[in-house]
Amino acid sequence: MPIQPSRRLSQYGCLECDERHVKRYSLPRSAKFRYMTSTIMINSPSTPSATSPSNYSDAIDLAGTPNTQDLELTLQWCTATYRSIATSTSVEKTWQAVIPQEAIAHPFLTHGLMALSALHVASTGDDHSKEEYITTAQSHYNKAVCGFEKAVKTLNKSTCDAVFAMCHIDLVYSFALPLTMQSSNNNPIDNLCHILTHIQTSSPTITATNNSITKDNPLNPLSPRPPSSHDARMPNTSQLAITALTRLNNTLSTQDPSHPASTYTTTITHLASSLETLLHSSNNEETPLSTMQWTYHVPAAFLALVRSRRPFALVLLAHYAVILHAMRASWWVGEWGERIIRECGLALGGEWRGACGWVVDATGVFVNLP
């Protein structure tokens, strides 16, 4: 479109002149829509360039009809979904504006945002619409993963921020999908192990990208950081729980030389750190996504012990579920904590349930014995 000549309005603004000017320079309706579409923060996922003419092909079909579903998911992200992740007020702007802006240059991140938005809509929809939105979410997610894997292989300064953001999207999506699909065929413990195994494939990536996030980077608020030394430490009950678990681990190691004490020690160390982060978040009336960083660090050997239903592994898993229970208000966490605690309680024999006493006190979740 040619550059419009500059004009000065009269002191009082002549309406007749203004009307003539608007009529002269107003765009045709179709052109207006193209212009409006190009200004939307989250562009069409398959868009190669934010400014190229082909940019509009995904938003408008040959008949000139807008792709209303993409626009709907864009609106969903900008008004609701970002808030469900930005549970801390300090990161709201990051999720609402910074990450969508980053997605303009990285289609795989756009697909990730769309996938999560569709899943969020599905979580509150009826059975018919839920199935449709879950299908849409999975389609976007598959495309996001495909682009994400390519970006990871050639990780550089230009893709680092988008990859870092996508790791967080992937974590949320992984927890949200089983809840939204509400499958009754799978055991929650096995489901959680599968999720954690998947998330941990990104552990080296999240570490590498996090190390490159400088203090002045707009994504810095998402970087996990240890609680300040001035913050309150874990309450005595949590400290006692960690101490009790450590002692029990040592006792079991003494009784059974094959007891994998080292794996359990590492797991307990991450649990203590995670509970301290949770307390720090609660004291600030926040439960940030950084509270879920333990999902990247739980040892793979520990997950194997959980799958084998080793009693002490289930006891530790129930303690981790306290963190999930604390985040139950988030739609993508929901009943995960309660389900895990109940399932662990059912799987443990009576002699082991006493080791989960703190879990019951902290959550109020009781196990109904058969």
PEJOBEL-V53146 format. One line per field, one symbol per residue. phi: phi as a letter, one per 30 degrees, with the letter a starting at -180 (. if undefined). psi: psi as a letter, one per 30 degrees, with the letter a starting at -180 (. if undefined). A space follows every 10 residues. Layout:
phi = ???
psi = ???
//
This chain:
phi = .dddddbcdd eciddddddd ddddcddded deddddddcd dcdeedddbd bdeddcddcb dddidddddd ddddddddcb deddcddcdd ceddddbdde dddecbedde dddddddddd dddccdedde dddddddddd dddddddddd dddcebddce dddedddded ddddddeddd dhdcdcdddd dddddddddd dceddddddd dcdddcdede edddbdeddd dddddedddd dddddddddd dddddbeddd dddddddddd deddddddde dddchbbddd dcdeddcded ddddddedhd eddddddddd ddddddcddd edchceeddd ddddddddde dcdddceddd ddcidccddd
psi = klkkkllkkl efjjeeeeee eeeegkllee eeeeeeeffk ejlkegkfkf flefffeffk affgklifee eeeeeeeffe eeefeifkff geeeeeeeee eefefjeeee eeeeeeeeee eefglleeee eeeeeeeeee eeeeeeeeee eefhkaeffe eeeeeeeeee eeeeeeeeee fhkgfkkeee eeeeeeeeef fgeeeeeeee ffjlegkfge ffkkklklff lkakleeeee eeeeeeeeee eeeeejffki eeeeeeeeee eeeeeeeeee eefghlilff fgfffffkke eeeeeeefhk eeeeeeeeee feeeefgffk ffebgeeeee eeeeeefkle fffffgeeee effgjlkjk.
//
